[in-house]
Amino acid sequence: MEKTKPVKVRPNLQRTALLGAMFLMATSAIGPGFITQTTVFTVQLGAAFAFAILLSILVDIAVQLNVWRVVGISGMRAQELGNKVLPGVGWFLAGLVFLGGLVFNIGNIAGTGLGVNAMMGLDPKIGGAISAAIAILIFLSKWAGYALDRIVVLLGAVMILLMLYVAIVAAPPLGEALKNTFLPEKVDFLIITTLIGGTVGGYITYAGAHRMLDSGATGVEHVREITRSSVLGILVTGVMRVLLFLAILGVVAGGVTLTSNNMAAEAFGAAAGEIGMRMFGIVLWAAALTSVIGAAYTSVSFVTHTGTSDRKRNLITVAFIAFCAVVYMFLGQAPQQLLIFAGAFNGLILPVGFGVLLWVAWRRRDLMHGYVYPKWLLIVGVTAWLLTLFLGWNSLTGLVEIMS
């Protein structure tokens, strides 16, 4: 596939784009599923969940450090690198990402509807339609890339500030949480692998790295910015998960039993009353909308290439979001079986795509413009990749059970 040189942009715009790439990766990981997972696991494990969060963040850093560096230095998208390594692998990866992103985006739009309902009491379908329209307007804008970067940074900051407020009001047992971060009372490796899959699985793995390519920050000369942005993006995700964990932990430790179908909303209400419920609506809406944007942007980046014009890519993204919105309006949610299959796809995407990138780092210096890849980073990456194989195997096992 023909590779074009990255477009040169002004330094201030490039910095904005890198910040946007960082937050796009982080906010793509922070979706409705993220909020549900964190709440349920906190209720199950209590303070011991802190250890699972620490391990998942460390693995996430290992994955993203490698993904961003290989994509950034090569100047090629993950599927383009896949086809260079073995023709057809890139398109297989693109198909998995696109199908998974399509299904999950229906769920993300459903999440925006629920968020608007919690905020203002509007019908979820109306809220979902309005939110999808907002996402579409971002990509129809003349300054779509700039608008995308600013929106995800703004919404990411809003989520963190609101979560911080609720975490403070909930008054969690910080000493117990800190102790369990390093000396957990209970360890559940299934929960740890689930967290990792939800934070760097599927399209999320490549959201920030592909946005970085469009910023023009590629090549060996940008290694420092690439590394810093990838780590900061994971840390933003980690901060959000820690704050949500502390908020839920404070409520549970205070003697409240969470039993409803929406334990996160119940916890926010218990911590801050009516205003807590409204805040939950804002957090859920922001998390879902940024995931709609991230899923659409990244999925389309897998069926286009570096030479595709911005206008064409944006129009395809608009069609992608519109299709998901129409399906949501008819069904009200993503079909449960499809969500399960898409989750299994995510488990396959990580070892396949990540394995290709590690191979490029190890054996294809020609694609890395002669760059000598750090051995320590490769070892860290391979260790994380072995864990992704375990995740992938679990996904395949789940698919077999569903089909049988």
CORQUI-V419592 format. One line per field, one symbol per residue. ss: DSSP state (~ for helix, > for strand, _ for the rest). phi: phi as a letter, one per 30 degrees, with the letter a starting at -180 (. if undefined). A space follows every 10 residues. Layout:
ss: ???
phi: ???
//
This chain:
ss: __________ ~~~~~~~~~~ ~~~~~~~~~_ _~~~~~~~~~ ~~~~~~~~~~ ~~~~~~~~~~ ~~~~~~~~~~ ~~~~___~~~ ~~~~~___~~ ~~~~~~~~~~ ~~~~~~~~~~ ~~~~~~~~~~ ___~~~~~~~ ~~~~~~~~~~ ___~~~~~~~ ~~~~~~~~~~ ~~~~~~~~~~ ___~~~~~~~ ~~______~~ ~~~~~~~~~~ ___~~~~~~~ ~~~~~____~ ~~~~~~~~~~ ~~~~~~~~~~ ~~~~~~~~~~ ~~~_______ __~~~~~~~~ ~~~~~~~~~~ ~~~~~~~~~~ ~~~~~~~~~~ ~________~ ~~~~~~~~~~ ~~~~~~~~~~ ~____~~~~~ ~~~~~~~~~~ ~~~~~~~~~~ ~~~_______ ____~~~~~~ ~~~~~~~~~~ ~~~~~~~~~~ ~~~_
phi: .dccddddbd eddddddddd dddddddddc cededdeddd ddddciddde dddeddddde ddddeddddd ddddibdedd dedddaejdd dddddddddd dddddddddd dddddddddb ideedddddd dddddddddd ddcedddedd dddddddddd dddddddddd hddddddddd dcbddbbbdd ddddddddcb chdeeceddd ddeddidbje dceddddddd dddddddddd ddddeddddd ddddjdccbd dbdddddddd dbidddddde dddddddddd deddddeded ddcbbdcdde dddddddddd dddddddddd ciadeedddd ddddeedddd dddddddddd ddccdddchi ddddddddde dddddddddd dddedddddd dddd
//
